[in-house]
Amino acid sequence: MISSLHNGEDRRYHVGVTGYYIEGEFYSASGLSVDRSATPDIVETDGTFACMAMFPPGALSPGTVEKNGIYTIDEDGKTVELVRVKLEVILEDVWSVAEFIDGTQHILFLDPEVLESGSRQFWKHQH
């Protein structure tokens, strides 16, 4: 996936995750869109992949918003506030990878046990 994007291939992926880390803080999540426009600076590291991402301030902890600051952009005449952050995915938290070719989904990787174990861990920490 990452090498395809680095080679300039126009590919779109959806990575199913149990969560990811934003600026080192864990956030529960179900998935992440990966393509040349959403993740242009994606890199693979030892057991993870990382990229810069933009999130609305309300989706992040106040400390992350304060540390990184808020950017405003104009989107179709509407002002949108976003925070630029480092997002990391630990490969152990990936339960699926799908590639979209001409609107058709192709499953490249599927491990439902990761989804089940990750969900159990999330609910255990919530109670």
C-alpha positions as CSV (number, residue, x, y, z in Angstrom):
1,M,0.0,0.0,0.0
2,I,2.6,2.5,1.1
3,S,5.0,1.6,-1.8
4,S,2.2,2.0,-4.3
5,L,1.5,5.5,-3.1
6,H,5.2,6.4,-3.0
7,N,5.5,5.2,-6.6
8,G,2.9,7.7,-7.6
9,E,0.2,5.2,-8.3
10,D,-3.3,6.6,-8.0
11,R,-4.6,4.1,-5.4
12,R,-7.3,4.4,-2.7
13,Y,-7.4,2.3,0.4
14,H,-9.5,1.9,3.5
15,V,-7.6,0.6,6.5
16,G,-9.8,-0.9,9.2
17,V,-8.3,-0.2,12.7
18,T,-9.3,-0.5,16.3
19,G,-7.7,2.8,16.9
20,Y,-4.7,5.1,16.2
21,Y,-2.4,7.4,18.0
22,I,-2.6,11.2,17.5
23,E,0.4,13.0,18.9
24,G,1.1,9.9,21.0
25,E,-2.4,9.7,22.5
26,F,-4.7,6.7,21.7
27,Y,-8.0,7.4,20.0
28,S,-10.6,4.7,19.3
29,A,-11.4,4.6,15.6
30,S,-12.9,2.2,13.0
31,G,-10.9,3.2,9.9
32,L,-8.6,5.5,8.0
33,S,-8.7,6.6,4.4
34,V,-5.3,6.3,2.7
35,D,-4.5,7.8,-0.7
36,R,-2.2,10.3,-2.3
37,S,-4.3,13.3,-1.3
38,A,-5.3,12.3,2.2
39,T,-1.9,10.8,3.3
40,P,0.7,12.3,0.9
41,D,3.5,12.0,3.5
42,I,2.8,8.5,4.7
43,V,5.8,6.6,6.0
44,E,6.4,3.1,7.3
45,T,8.3,2.6,10.5
46,D,9.1,-0.4,12.7
47,G,5.6,-1.9,13.3
48,T,3.7,1.3,12.4
49,F,2.8,3.7,9.7
50,A,2.5,7.4,10.2
51,C,1.4,10.5,8.4
52,M,0.3,14.1,9.1
53,A,-3.5,14.5,9.3
54,M,-6.1,17.3,9.9
55,F,-8.8,17.0,12.5
56,P,-11.5,19.4,13.8
57,P,-10.4,20.8,17.2
58,G,-13.4,19.2,18.9
59,A,-12.2,15.8,18.0
60,L,-8.9,16.2,19.8
61,S,-7.8,16.6,23.4
62,P,-7.5,20.3,24.5
63,G,-3.7,19.8,25.1
64,T,-3.2,18.6,21.5
65,V,-5.2,21.6,20.2
66,E,-3.2,24.0,22.3
67,K,0.2,22.5,21.4
68,N,-0.5,22.3,17.6
69,G,-2.7,25.3,17.1
70,I,-5.7,25.8,14.9
71,Y,-5.6,26.5,11.2
72,T,-8.5,28.0,9.3
73,I,-9.3,27.1,5.7
74,D,-11.9,28.2,3.3
75,E,-14.0,25.3,2.0
76,D,-16.7,26.3,-0.5
77,G,-17.1,29.8,1.1
78,K,-17.2,28.4,4.6
79,T,-14.5,28.8,7.2
80,V,-13.4,25.5,8.7
81,E,-11.1,25.1,11.7
82,L,-8.6,22.2,11.6
83,V,-5.6,21.0,13.7
84,R,-2.6,19.4,12.0
85,V,-1.3,16.4,13.9
86,K,0.9,13.4,13.6
87,L,-1.2,10.2,13.3
88,E,0.3,6.8,13.8
89,V,-1.2,3.3,13.3
90,I,0.3,0.3,15.0
91,L,0.1,-2.6,12.7
92,E,-1.3,-4.8,15.5
93,D,-4.4,-2.6,15.5
94,V,-5.1,-3.1,11.8
95,W,-7.9,-5.6,11.1
96,S,-8.5,-5.0,7.4
97,V,-7.1,-3.3,4.3
98,A,-9.2,-2.8,1.2
99,E,-8.2,-1.2,-2.1
100,F,-10.8,0.5,-4.3
101,I,-10.3,0.1,-8.0
102,D,-12.9,1.7,-10.4
103,G,-15.4,1.8,-7.4
104,T,-15.0,-1.8,-6.6
105,Q,-13.7,-2.9,-3.2
106,H,-10.9,-5.5,-3.1
107,I,-10.0,-7.0,0.3
108,L,-6.2,-7.2,0.6
109,F,-6.0,-8.2,4.3
110,L,-8.7,-9.3,6.8
111,D,-8.2,-10.4,10.4
112,P,-11.4,-10.3,12.4
113,E,-9.6,-11.5,15.5
114,V,-7.8,-8.1,15.7
115,L,-11.1,-6.4,15.5
116,E,-12.6,-8.6,18.3
117,S,-9.6,-8.3,20.6
118,G,-9.3,-4.6,20.0
119,S,-13.0,-4.0,20.7
120,R,-12.7,-6.0,24.0
121,Q,-9.7,-3.9,25.1
122,F,-11.6,-0.6,24.2
123,W,-14.7,-1.6,26.2
124,K,-12.6,-2.8,29.1
125,H,-10.9,0.6,29.4
126,Q,-14.2,2.4,29.1
127,H,-15.8,0.8,32.3
